[in-house]
Amino acid sequence: MENKQSAKQSAFQTLLLVLSIYVVIELYISTVIQFTPEVKEILGWVDFVICLLFLFDFFHGIYHAKDKWA
C-alpha cells in the first residue's frame, strides 16, 4: 500500500515539475509574442488551474508535516 502511495506522490511531483517548466516557458513566450485576447484568456485560466494545483500541494504538505513550524 505504501509503495502505491509513494508512486502516486512521485507522479504528482513529476506533474508539478512539468507544469513549473510550462509556466516559465509560457511566461517567456508571452513577453515575446503578443497573443489575441482569446488566447490570453485561455492561458489565464490554465495558469489559474496550475496555481490551484501548487496551492493544493503546499497545503497538503503542511497538513501532513510532522512539525508544521519547521
C-alpha positions in Angstrom: 0.0 0.0 0.0 2.8 2.4 0.9 4.6 1.7 -2.4 1.4 2.6 -4.3 1.1 5.9 -2.3 4.7 6.7 -3.0 4.3 6.1 -6.7 1.3 8.4 -6.7 3.2 11.1 -4.8 6.1 10.7 -7.2 3.8 11.1 -10.2 2.2 14.2 -8.7 5.6 15.8 -8.0 6.7 15.0 -11.6 3.5 16.6 -12.9 4.2 19.7 -10.8 7.8 19.8 -12.2 6.4 19.7 -15.8 3.9 22.4 -15.0 6.5 24.6 -13.5 8.6 24.3 -16.7 5.5 25.0 -18.7 4.7 28.2 -16.7 8.3 29.5 -17.1 8.2 28.9 -20.9 4.7 30.3 -21.3 5.8 33.5 -19.4 8.8 33.9 -21.7 6.8 33.4 -24.8 4.1 35.8 -23.7 6.7 38.5 -23.3 8.0 37.9 -26.8 4.7 37.3 -28.7 1.5 39.3 -28.5 -1.4 36.9 -28.1 -5.0 37.6 -29.0 -7.4 38.4 -26.2 -9.0 35.0 -26.5 -5.6 33.2 -26.2 -4.7 35.4 -23.2 -8.0 34.4 -21.5 -7.4 30.7 -22.1 -3.8 31.0 -20.8 -5.0 32.9 -17.8 -7.4 30.1 -16.9 -4.7 27.5 -17.5 -2.3 29.4 -15.2 -5.1 29.7 -12.6 -5.7 25.9 -12.6 -1.9 25.4 -12.3 -1.7 27.8 -9.4 -4.6 25.9 -7.7 -2.5 22.7 -8.0 0.5 24.3 -6.5 -1.6 25.7 -3.7 -3.1 22.3 -3.1 0.4 20.8 -2.9 1.5 23.5 -0.5 -1.4 23.0 2.0 -1.2 19.2 1.6 2.4 19.3 2.6 1.7 21.5 5.6 -1.2 19.2 6.7 0.9 16.1 6.5 4.1 17.6 8.0 5.1 16.3 11.4 6.5 19.6 12.6 4.3 22.3 11.0 6.7 25.2 12.0 9.8 23.6 10.6 
